[in-house]
Amino acid sequence: MIIKIVFGDDFIEYISCSTKVGRKINCIQEDFLKWIYDEEKNTEYWAVENGKRIHPKYDANAFVEWLNNVRFKRGIAKAKLIVSPQLKVKKILYY
């Protein structure tokens, strides 16, 4: 399933994932946001200023990494970032 992720007017990315994941993507998005804002669990995707973390800094690649390595680390079907989708977009996420 192709999912369009909109980070703002000029920043749109696409991911491909299994239909099973795609159907639950809105609930999964909530879990991702909890993880991305948790400074103890998420150490990689934070903007740092003067040696201190100030806010999460992420893109669709962070979402794909989280899906593959945190949420569904034991699953076979993995999500991936795609440049130009060949299939129709089925869902849209807004950040």
Secondary structure by P-SEA (a helix, b strand, c coil): cbbbbbccccbbbbbbbcaaaaaaaaaaaaaaaaaaaccccccccccccccccccccccaaaaaaaacccccccccbbbbbbccccccccccccc
